[in-house]
Amino acid sequence: MKIISQYTPPPAQALARLKDDLNTTSQAMAELCGLAQGQQWRKYTGGSTPRVMGMHMHFYMAAMLTLSDDEVAKVLATMREHGAALQLADGPALP
């Protein structure tokens, strides 16, 4: 398995563009990244000093946008094997 040894986060403008490209809400982007609220997402895309997106959050978001439902199900099964308890949200999935 390859380990990431260096990471440069995406700039706020790229994250804002991703939201626009997905044609979705700040709340949906927050959920995609594992954040609680849309206002938390907006902290990564605006203001005079936007937050930097950590690699773990960026990896999670990219995986959710890239992996098929079956692949995500395999990851969730592995998480459960590790002892995690989780429940999927009922809302619509992003593209």
N, CA, C and O of each residue as an XYZ file, in Angstrom:
380
protein
N       0.847     -1.176      0.000
C       0.000      0.000      0.000
C       0.888      1.234      0.000
O       1.877      1.297      0.731
N       0.538      2.200     -0.809
C       1.269      3.463     -0.884
C       0.785      4.409      0.205
O      -0.412      4.492      0.483
N       1.715      5.113      0.811
C       1.406      6.107      1.837
C       1.718      7.485      1.274
O       2.765      7.678      0.655
N       0.835      8.429      1.479
C       1.055      9.802      1.015
C       2.075     10.461      1.930
O       1.891     10.510      3.146
N       3.144     10.966      1.341
C       4.197     11.571      2.159
C       4.176     13.093      2.105
O       4.800     13.752      2.937
N       3.474     13.647      1.147
C       3.374     15.103      1.055
C       1.997     15.452      0.512
O       1.475     14.772     -0.371
N       1.417     16.515      1.048
C       0.069     16.914      0.645
C      -0.007     18.428      0.623
O       0.380     19.090      1.587
N      -0.501     18.974     -0.467
C      -0.791     20.400     -0.570
C      -2.293     20.509     -0.777
O      -2.810     20.003     -1.773
N      -3.004     21.153      0.133
C      -4.471     21.198      0.024
C      -4.939     22.052     -1.149
O      -4.225     22.939     -1.617
N      -6.156     21.767     -1.615
C      -6.713     22.581     -2.698
C      -7.021     23.983     -2.183
O      -7.389     24.154     -1.021
N      -6.870     24.985     -3.046
C      -7.226     26.347     -2.631
C      -8.740     26.502     -2.487
O      -9.516     25.737     -3.059
N      -9.133     27.495     -1.721
C     -10.559     27.754     -1.472
C     -11.335     27.901     -2.780
O     -12.473     27.441     -2.873
N     -10.743     28.530     -3.784
C     -11.428     28.738     -5.057
C     -11.737     27.401     -5.739
O     -12.788     27.254     -6.364
N     -10.835     26.437     -5.623
C     -11.073     25.129     -6.239
C     -12.210     24.394     -5.536
O     -13.012     23.721     -6.183
N     -12.279     24.523     -4.212
C     -13.372     23.888     -3.474
C     -14.709     24.543     -3.801
O     -15.722     23.856     -3.928
N     -14.717     25.862     -3.937
C     -15.944     26.569     -4.318
C     -16.375     26.156     -5.726
O     -17.567     25.993     -5.990
N     -15.414     25.989     -6.620
C     -15.715     25.566     -7.989
C     -16.278     24.138     -8.006
O     -17.194     23.837     -8.772
N     -15.726     23.264     -7.157
C     -16.244     21.896     -7.066
C     -17.711     21.911     -6.656
O     -18.529     21.200     -7.240
N     -18.044     22.713     -5.660
C     -19.445     22.828     -5.216
C     -20.322     23.294     -6.376
O     -21.410     22.760     -6.591
N     -19.843     24.293     -7.124
C     -20.600     24.788     -8.266
C     -20.736     23.718     -9.352
O     -21.808     23.538     -9.929
N     -19.635     23.012     -9.621
C     -19.657     21.967    -10.648
C     -20.635     20.856    -10.290
O     -21.292     20.294    -11.166
N     -20.730     20.540     -8.998
C     -21.673     19.515     -8.549
C     -23.096     20.046     -8.459
O     -24.047     19.284     -8.286
N     -23.230     21.370     -8.580
C     -24.536     22.033     -8.523
C     -25.302     21.603     -7.265
O     -26.440     21.137     -7.327
N     -24.627     21.782     -6.122
C     -25.217     21.339     -4.868
C     -25.114     22.426     -3.807
O     -24.590     23.509     -4.067
N     -25.605     22.138     -2.639
C     -25.644     23.101     -1.545
C     -24.426     22.967     -0.635
O     -23.708     21.968     -0.678
N     -24.210     23.976      0.177
C     -23.146     23.913      1.178
C     -23.411     22.792      2.171
O     -22.474     22.139      2.632
N     -24.673     22.560      2.505
C     -25.016     21.474      3.426
C     -24.627     20.121      2.827
O     -24.057     19.276      3.518
N     -24.934     19.915      1.546
C     -24.575     18.648      0.899
C     -23.063     18.477      0.835
O     -22.564     17.363      0.999
N     -22.327     19.554      0.601
C     -20.859     19.473      0.577
C     -20.334     19.153      1.970
O     -19.386     18.382      2.121
N     -20.948     19.743      2.977
C     -20.538     19.453      4.358
C     -20.711     17.975      4.655
O     -19.823     17.348      5.233
N     -21.832     17.421      4.268
C     -22.094     15.997      4.505
C     -21.115     15.132      3.730
O     -20.679     14.091      4.224
N     -20.769     15.549      2.529
C     -19.816     14.819      1.705
C     -18.430     14.763      2.349
O     -17.677     13.812      2.138
N     -18.104     15.785      3.133
C     -16.789     15.867      3.792
C     -16.813     15.384      5.231
O     -15.769     15.325      5.880
N     -17.974     15.043      5.732
C     -18.059     14.617      7.121
C     -18.197     15.766      8.098
O     -17.908     15.611      9.285
N     -18.633     16.913      7.614
C     -18.872     18.074      8.476
C     -20.332     18.106      8.904
O     -21.197     17.517      8.256
N     -20.590     18.799      9.999
C     -21.944     18.820     10.552
C     -22.884     19.760      9.802
O     -24.056     19.433      9.618
N     -22.396     20.913      9.369
C     -23.291     21.929      8.813
C     -22.675     22.620      7.603
O     -21.456     22.658      7.430
N     -23.560     23.164      6.773
C     -23.116     23.910      5.601
C     -22.243     25.094      5.952
O     -21.343     25.449      5.191
N     -22.495     25.706      7.084
C     -21.681     26.860      7.460
C     -20.233     26.438      7.699
O     -19.316     27.235      7.502
N     -20.022     25.188      8.123
C     -18.661     24.688      8.296
C     -17.970     24.555      6.938
O     -16.789     24.878      6.810
N     -18.703     24.080      5.921
C     -18.144     23.977      4.576
C     -17.712     25.350      4.074
O     -16.643     25.494      3.481
N     -18.547     26.355      4.314
C     -18.257     27.692      3.809
C     -16.976     28.263      4.412
O     -16.366     29.155      3.822
N     -16.566     27.773      5.558
C     -15.310     28.230      6.158
C     -14.103     27.791      5.329
O     -13.024     28.375      5.442
N     -14.283     26.770      4.502
C     -13.209     26.294      3.632
C     -13.178     27.027      2.295
O     -12.199     26.924      1.556
N     -14.239     27.764      1.977
C     -14.337     28.377      0.649
C     -14.428     29.894      0.661
O     -14.505     30.509     -0.403
N     -14.421     30.508      1.825
C     -14.582     31.960      1.836
C     -13.917     32.637      2.998
O     -13.225     32.018      3.807
N     -14.146     33.923      3.057
C     -13.569     34.736      4.115
C     -12.152     35.172      3.782
O     -11.581     34.757      2.774
N     -11.601     36.002      4.630
C     -10.255     36.522      4.379
C      -9.179     35.464      4.577
O      -8.128     35.522      3.939
N      -9.430     34.507      5.446
C      -8.478     33.413      5.667
C      -9.241     32.089      5.737
O      -9.530     31.597      6.827
N      -9.566     31.514      4.581
C     -10.312     30.256      4.575
C      -9.521     29.135      5.257
O      -8.290     29.122      5.251
N     -10.260     28.207      5.838
C      -9.626     27.044      6.443
C      -8.960     26.197      5.367
O      -9.379     26.186      4.209
N      -7.923     25.496      5.775
C      -7.233     24.568      4.894
C      -7.864     23.189      5.062
O      -8.092     22.739      6.185
N      -8.142     22.526      3.959
C      -8.734     21.195      4.032
C      -7.639     20.166      4.285
O      -6.706     20.017      3.496
N      -7.774     19.467      5.392
C      -6.811     18.432      5.724
C      -6.888     17.258      4.766
O      -7.908     17.019      4.120
N      -5.786     16.534      4.692
C      -5.701     15.418      3.761
C      -6.762     14.357      4.041
O      -7.346     13.815      3.102
N      -7.021     14.053      5.303
C      -8.000     13.010      5.617
C      -9.394     13.399      5.134
O     -10.135     12.556      4.628
N      -9.750     14.667      5.287
C     -11.066     15.129      4.842
C     -11.136     15.135      3.315
O     -12.142     14.743      2.723
N     -10.051     15.584      2.693
C     -10.013     15.628      1.231
C     -10.068     14.206      0.663
O     -10.759     13.960     -0.326
N      -9.351     13.280      1.279
C      -9.363     11.890      0.825
C     -10.768     11.307      0.936
O     -11.243     10.638      0.018
N     -11.424     11.560      2.051
C     -12.783     11.061      2.268
C     -13.724     11.611      1.195
O     -14.491     10.859      0.595
N     -13.664     12.910      0.957
C     -14.532     13.541     -0.029
C     -14.254     12.969     -1.423
O     -15.185     12.637     -2.157
N     -12.975     12.857     -1.785
C     -12.617     12.337     -3.102
C     -13.068     10.887     -3.253
O     -13.548     10.491     -4.316
N     -12.918     10.106     -2.207
C     -13.354      8.709     -2.263
C     -14.860      8.625     -2.467
O     -15.334      7.824     -3.272
N     -15.605      9.439     -1.748
C     -17.062      9.404     -1.871
C     -17.519      9.837     -3.263
O     -18.551      9.373     -3.748
N     -16.761     10.722     -3.905
C     -17.104     11.175     -5.247
C     -16.626     10.201     -6.329
O     -17.127     10.234     -7.453
N     -15.672      9.343     -6.002
C     -15.025      8.493     -6.998
C     -15.491      7.048     -6.964
O     -15.712      6.440     -8.012
N     -15.640      6.492     -5.760
C     -15.939      5.073     -5.628
C     -17.393      4.770     -5.959
O     -18.283      5.587     -5.726
N     -17.614      3.591     -6.501
C     -18.985      3.145     -6.769
C     -19.663      2.809     -5.439
O     -19.001      2.695     -4.407
N     -20.967      2.653     -5.474
C     -21.708      2.264     -4.268
C     -21.189      0.941     -3.709
O     -21.080      0.780     -2.493
N     -20.867     -0.010     -4.598
C     -20.347     -1.303     -4.144
C     -18.987     -1.152     -3.471
O     -18.709     -1.811     -2.469
N     -18.142     -0.286     -4.023
C     -16.823     -0.068     -3.429
C     -16.938      0.607     -2.066
O     -16.220      0.251     -1.131
N     -17.832      1.572     -1.953
C     -18.057      2.229     -0.662
C     -18.589      1.212      0.343
O     -18.192      1.224      1.508
N     -19.479      0.340     -0.102
C     -20.022     -0.694      0.784
C     -18.912     -1.599      1.318
O     -18.960     -2.017      2.475
N     -17.918     -1.905      0.491
C     -16.776     -2.717      0.941
C     -15.987     -1.989      2.019
O     -15.575     -2.593      3.010
N     -15.776     -0.691      1.825
C     -15.049      0.107      2.828
C     -15.842      0.136      4.134
O     -15.269     -0.031      5.210
N     -17.138      0.343      4.046
C     -17.972      0.371      5.245
C     -17.958     -0.978      5.957
O     -17.961     -1.035      7.187
N     -17.943     -2.054      5.192
C     -17.864     -3.388      5.795
C     -16.553     -3.565      6.545
O     -16.528     -4.155      7.625
N     -15.471     -3.060      5.981
C     -14.172     -3.130      6.665
C     -14.198     -2.307      7.943
O     -13.658     -2.730      8.965
N     -14.820     -1.140      7.894
C     -14.943     -0.314      9.099
C     -15.696     -1.082     10.185
O     -15.313     -1.057     11.355
N     -16.769     -1.763      9.786
C     -17.536     -2.554     10.751
C     -16.696     -3.703     11.310
O     -16.784     -4.023     12.496
N     -15.879     -4.323     10.450
C     -14.977     -5.386     10.915
C     -14.002     -4.868     11.969
O     -13.575     -5.610     12.854
N     -13.659     -3.587     11.861
C     -12.767     -2.950     12.836
C     -13.500     -2.567     14.111
O     -12.887     -2.055     15.047
N     -14.801     -2.808     14.158
C     -15.572     -2.532     15.358
C     -16.407     -1.272     15.317
O     -17.031     -0.919     16.317
N     -16.436     -0.582     14.185
C     -17.220      0.650     14.078
C     -18.701      0.326     13.915
O     -19.068     -0.688     13.321
N     -19.544      1.205     14.455
C     -20.980      1.150     14.210
C     -21.318      2.382     13.403
O     -20.936      3.492     13.773
N     -22.031      2.201     12.302
C     -22.371      3.351     11.456
C     -23.704      3.145     10.802
O     -24.182      2.023     10.639
N     -24.300      4.270     10.428
C     -25.594      4.263      9.755
C     -25.512      5.246      8.602
O     -24.975      6.342      8.759
N     -26.035      4.869      7.455
C     -26.022      5.744      6.289
C     -27.183      6.723      6.355
O     -28.255      6.400      6.868
N     -26.959      7.928      5.827
C     -27.989      8.951      5.784
C     -29.052      8.560      4.751
O     -28.772      7.831      3.800
N     -30.256      9.051      4.953
C     -31.361      8.748      4.050
C     -31.438      9.679      2.846
O     -32.172      9.403      1.898
N     -30.690     10.778      2.873
C     -30.791     11.785      1.832
C     -30.280     11.314      0.482
O     -29.712     10.228      0.368
N     -30.484     12.139     -0.546
C     -30.028     11.780     -1.892
C     -28.502     11.798     -1.961
O     -27.842     12.587     -1.285
N     -27.967     10.924     -2.782
C     -26.516     10.856     -2.978
C     -26.109     11.913     -3.989
O     -26.895     12.308     -4.851
N     -24.879     12.358     -3.870
C     -24.326     13.288     -4.862
C     -23.819     12.482     -6.050
O     -23.571     11.282     -5.936
N     -23.667     13.152     -7.196
C     -23.159     12.441     -8.388
C     -21.749     11.943     -8.155
O     -21.159     11.325     -9.041
